[in-house]
């Protein structure tokens, strides 16, 4: 089965599982998403980002995501690895956008 990233799939999964996934998973996903939206993020970095986000929204581990505590640990690992690879493209504006969305969803 081919894994593909879609913006709608990203937002559907993120909104549907935000509370279960927890703030850290959501924050990492948002940082990657907003970094990928920047024009100056190079293609190789966007490829790494979209690969991690495709894994995150993939239905292949949907059952595991329903498992308390450990269900999102694989997602967190994939997102964290991508963040480490592209951290130089996550600037203050990306952090601000992610923080704004987090605050709307989780509060301060």
C-alpha positions as CSV (number, residue, x, y, z in Angstrom):
1,X,0.0,0.0,0.0
2,X,1.4,3.4,-1.0
3,X,1.7,6.0,1.7
4,X,0.9,9.5,0.6
5,X,0.7,12.7,2.5
6,X,-2.4,14.8,2.1
7,X,-3.1,18.1,3.8
8,X,-6.7,17.1,4.5
9,X,-5.6,13.8,5.9
10,X,-3.1,15.5,8.2
11,X,-5.7,17.9,9.6
12,X,-8.3,15.2,10.0
13,X,-5.9,12.9,12.0
14,X,-4.5,15.8,14.0
15,X,-7.9,17.2,15.0
16,X,-9.4,13.7,15.6
17,X,-6.6,12.4,17.8
18,X,-5.1,15.6,19.3
19,X,-6.2,14.9,22.9
20,X,-5.3,11.2,22.8
21,X,-1.9,11.9,21.0
22,X,-1.0,14.6,23.5
23,X,0.5,18.0,23.2
24,X,4.1,16.8,22.3
25,X,3.0,14.8,19.3
26,X,0.7,17.5,18.1
27,X,3.4,20.2,18.5
28,X,5.9,18.1,16.6
29,X,3.4,17.6,13.8
30,X,2.6,21.2,13.6
31,X,6.2,22.3,13.6
32,X,6.9,20.1,10.7
33,X,3.7,21.1,8.9
34,X,4.4,24.8,9.2
35,X,8.1,24.4,8.2
36,X,7.0,22.5,5.1
37,X,4.7,25.4,4.1
38,X,7.7,27.9,4.1
39,X,9.0,28.7,0.6
40,X,12.6,28.7,1.7
41,X,12.5,25.1,3.1
42,X,14.4,23.0,0.5
43,X,12.9,20.1,-1.4
44,X,14.9,17.5,0.5
45,X,13.6,18.8,3.8
46,X,10.0,18.9,2.6
47,X,10.4,15.3,1.4
48,X,11.6,14.2,4.9
49,X,8.7,16.2,6.5
50,X,6.0,14.9,4.2
51,X,7.4,11.3,4.8
52,X,7.0,11.7,8.5
53,X,3.6,13.3,8.2
54,X,2.5,10.6,5.8
55,X,3.5,8.0,8.4
56,X,1.6,10.0,11.1
57,X,-1.6,10.0,9.1
58,X,-1.2,6.5,7.7
59,X,-4.2,4.2,8.6
60,X,-1.8,1.2,8.9
61,X,-1.3,1.9,12.6
62,X,-4.7,3.3,13.4
63,X,-5.5,0.4,15.8
64,X,-2.2,1.0,17.6
65,X,-3.1,4.7,17.9
66,X,-6.1,3.8,20.0
67,X,-3.9,2.0,22.5
68,X,-3.4,4.1,25.6
69,X,0.1,5.5,26.4
70,X,2.1,3.6,23.7
71,X,-0.2,4.1,20.8
72,X,1.4,7.3,19.5
73,X,5.0,6.5,20.5
74,X,5.9,5.3,17.0
75,X,4.4,8.5,15.5
76,X,6.3,10.6,18.0
77,X,9.5,8.8,17.0
78,X,9.0,9.4,13.3
79,X,8.1,13.1,13.9
80,X,11.1,13.6,16.2
81,X,13.5,12.1,13.7
82,X,12.2,14.4,11.0
83,X,12.4,17.4,13.3
84,X,16.1,16.6,14.0
85,X,16.8,16.4,10.3
86,X,15.1,19.7,9.4
87,X,15.6,21.7,12.6
88,X,17.5,24.4,10.8
89,X,14.3,25.3,8.9
90,X,12.2,25.7,12.0
91,X,12.5,29.3,12.9
92,X,10.7,31.7,15.3
93,X,7.8,32.1,12.8
94,X,7.2,28.4,12.6
95,X,7.3,28.1,16.4
96,X,4.8,31.0,16.6
97,X,2.4,29.4,14.2
98,X,2.6,26.1,16.0
99,X,2.1,27.7,19.4
100,X,-0.9,29.7,18.2
101,X,-2.6,26.5,17.0
102,X,-1.6,24.6,20.1
103,X,-3.1,27.3,22.3
104,X,-6.4,27.3,20.4
105,X,-6.7,23.5,20.8
106,X,-5.1,22.9,24.3
107,X,-5.1,26.3,26.0
108,X,-2.0,27.9,27.5
